[in-house]
Amino acid sequence: MGKNLNPKTVSAAALLCAGMLVFSGFSKEATSAELLNSASENMAGIGSFTGNMAMELAMTGEITEGQKGTVTMELDIDMEVTQDPEAAHINGNIGMSVLGTNMSVDMENYTVAEGDDYVSYTLVNGLWSKEHTEGNSAGSEITAFKDLASDADAFEISQEPVQVNERDCYELRGKFGAENLLGLLDSAGDAADSIEDMMGDVEVGTSKVPVTVCIYADTLMPALLEIDFTEAMQWAIIASEDNTEDVSLDKFRFAITYDSFDDVDEIVVPEEAVKATASTETTEMSTEAAGTQPAAGTEKLATIETEKAAPASDTGWQTYEVLFNNTKITLPCNFAELKALGYTLDEDTDPEYIVNKGEYEYGYLADKNGALISVDFLNTTDGPLSIPECKVASIGSDDWFLEGSKMSIVYPGGITLGSTKEEVLSAYGNPQDAYEGDSITSMYYYNSDSYRNGMDITIDNETGKVSGITIRKFE
């Protein structure tokens, strides 16, 4: 996903003006500049905060040839941040819906100081990863409210209070210049980095971006920062050279809600995350066995028994063999083997991208019909390699990306997309871990010799059939 979704922490300063202004009985009329500056100054004085980050995106256009539909994405993440020591913890869900197919990924992240460095631990689909964060800290002062105060004349204070977390708030509404949009996102904290990444190097022109700010009336602390990118991004789509009249942006909204302040004692990285990434450095592979824990919002399955990691000598999925129209590919393999079957790098994968020693890069390969498989390009040499020179260490497929494919893909034991849960259990036995969400069940198989050697199975809860498969061998 690029940069981790890590909310920025805030630096220390004195709490100012708390409780001086209220909706009734304040001694002078509050101005937008005064409210925004007070919120910024007060935010600078806290030791910790909790909140929520939400994003909604909907785009309508031609998804497959001759078929028009709407793609929606939703992000819902809770966050807690401490200043001393600097640390952040986020926990939530990323959802996507395409042509009636709903996909959901639970994720959790810890960003903490380790010595003179800052390290991020991320849990996605039951797998922990570790990387060093960009910059020189887990976060820094959130200045978005102060930045907005510089353009305070653009805001109007609503006549009536609004409710955030069942508390009265001042509501400020206005339109912020789109040319300052990326700077505003940066000052809103690392939690907004993913939104900035999604926008890319777009030309937003001279459009104005609707911004809503809510400030708690009793404390003058920030309550809500909401930004509606829809108009600016729709303008960018229209102005794009690649624009077609069939594409429209229906919604693109981002919001941070601040729930509480100074009530987080300490943020501690779970022991299982540290163990799972004990030998991981950035995207280097872990070479030790490690446990895992369920992602947020999931429950351990009572209907599927689990067992300790199987030894490497066991059969079943440990053959690491995948049949492409009866042609056997054994992981790890050379990219040339898949190229000979008609696969090419998809348009978003740069063939000149350099993968350093001991690292890997996630990407996609497309067949002649445009259907995709996911792969990991692994550098097992002592020097840098371009992506086509790397080994392919994993192969993954799912119902959505394989739509229209003429290729038959069969995993060890005859398991394919559409196989039943019972067929998976018969072929591979009980998984080492299994977790159930609202719409999918995830089953994880892995070896005791390396947690990076394994197989992930996704079951659609409605149909009871396999909707996604990934097999990997890094060691």
Helices and strands as residue ranges (DSSP letters): H 32-43, E 48-64, E 67-82, E 87-98, E 101-114, E 117-124, E 127-132, H 144-149, G 152-154, E 155-157, E 162-164, E 167-177, G 178-180, H 181-187, G 190-192, H 193-199, E 208-216, E 222-228, H 230-239, E 248-261, H 271-276, E 299-300, G 316-319, E 321-324, E 327-330, E 333-334, H 335-339, E 344-345, E 354-355, E 360-366, E 372-378, E 385-386, G 387-389, E 391-398, E 409-410, G 412-414, H 421-428, E 433-436, E 440-446, E 454-460, E 465-472
